[in-house]
Amino acid sequence: MGKKKQKFPHLLGSKWTAVQKTWGWRHFQVVSRKNEGGFVFAEMMASCDSQVRFWLNAKTLKNRSQWRPGWKSLQEQEELEIPPDVEVLEEW
């Protein structure tokens, strides 16, 4: 039988922007990966501080309310959030 297709093949080295500051930073890179119990985990490292590292389930990176692919500036993030022609109503 053929080799099983690897989940998240381009995970290693990929760059991500956290929507909310995480451990004090927004920009991260995947520096390691591991498969455990049927899940894929990514080790995230802050791009500005190599001491800041943590593991997360790689599936979490698909959640656009938490993570965005690539490194985005704060302005780019805000532009992605709300199109300029959309009226924003306060949530109660």
Stockholm file with secondary structure:
# STOCKHOLM 1.0

chainA/1-92         MGKKKQKFPHLLGSKWTAVQKTWGWRHFQVVSRKNEGGFVFAEMMASCDSQVRFWLNAKTLKNRSQWRPGWKSLQEQEELEIPPDVEVLEEW
#=GR chainA/1-92 SS CCCCCCSSTTCTTCEEEEEEEETTEEEEEEEEEEEETTEEEEEEEETTEEEEEEEEEGGGGGCTTTEEESCCCHHHHHHHHSCTTSCCCCCC
#=GC SS_cons        CCCCCCSSTTCTTCEEEEEEEETTEEEEEEEEEEEETTEEEEEEEETTEEEEEEEEEGGGGGCTTTEEESCCCHHHHHHHHSCTTSCCCCCC
//
